Amino acid sequence: MINAQDIKIGTCIRMDGKLYFCIDFLHVKPGKGNTFMRTKLKDVVNGYVLERRFNIGEKLEDVRVERRPYQYLYQEGEDYIFMNQETFEQIPISHDLINGVDFLLEGQVVDVVSDASTETVLYADMPIKVQQKITYTEPGLKGDTATNTLKPATVESGATVRVPLFINEGETIEIDTRDGSYVSRVKA
């Protein structure tokens, strides 16, 4: 159990039978009345964000979470099989528990966050930015870069990313896995 004033960004708590990560907090001391904590909590399972107020001194059930590197091996139905980098144990992780799953390639290492007490996988986090080669895109016209027009391009993982017109097939680009957006071209 932790006190409400001990909540920080990244703290995981169990509330109403669900797990939440604190993504933002504010210690509020009004002129009149008691001090309280205003927090933004993200539901681990479905990603919903809710705002919640806690009085100072209120007891909350904290959950100890562990982040470990796991390597992606292969897909089996809806599950993705990952291997622990330390123990070489293999575990299946469901498609909907992996953030940025569209950009996952074989052999890639992701951070798997699990509840330390029950060893339950909460979610898997891809790196925020990944580099992938473009396997198919329509050729761009030379000099056609004056506008911010985007065209679809397919990358090695099979996902489609909107890229500027000057990007060609075979080039490597950097992608933000949180929203699937083009970041930049990678110089060889």
Stockholm file with secondary structure:
# STOCKHOLM 1.0

chainA/1-188         MINAQDIKIGTCIRMDGKLYFCIDFLHVKPGKGNTFMRTKLKDVVNGYVLERRFNIGEKLEDVRVERRPYQYLYQEGEDYIFMNQETFEQIPISHDLINGVDFLLEGQVVDVVSDASTETVLYADMPIKVQQKITYTEPGLKGDTATNTLKPATVESGATVRVPLFINEGETIEIDTRDGSYVSRVKA
#=GR chainA/1-188 SS CEEGGGCCTTCEEEETTEEEEEEEEEEECCSSSCCEEEEEEEETTTCCEEEEEEETTCEEEECCEEEEEEEEEEEETTEEEEEETTTCCEEEEEGGGEETGGGCCTTCEEEEEEETTTTEEEEEECCSEEEEEEEEECCCCTTCCSSCCEEEEEETTSCEEEEETTCCTTCEEEEETTTTEEEEECCC
#=GC SS_cons         CEEGGGCCTTCEEEETTEEEEEEEEEEECCSSSCCEEEEEEEETTTCCEEEEEEETTCEEEECCEEEEEEEEEEEETTEEEEEETTTCCEEEEEGGGEETGGGCCTTCEEEEEEETTTTEEEEEECCSEEEEEEEEECCCCTTCCSSCCEEEEEETTSCEEEEETTCCTTCEEEEETTTTEEEEECCC
//
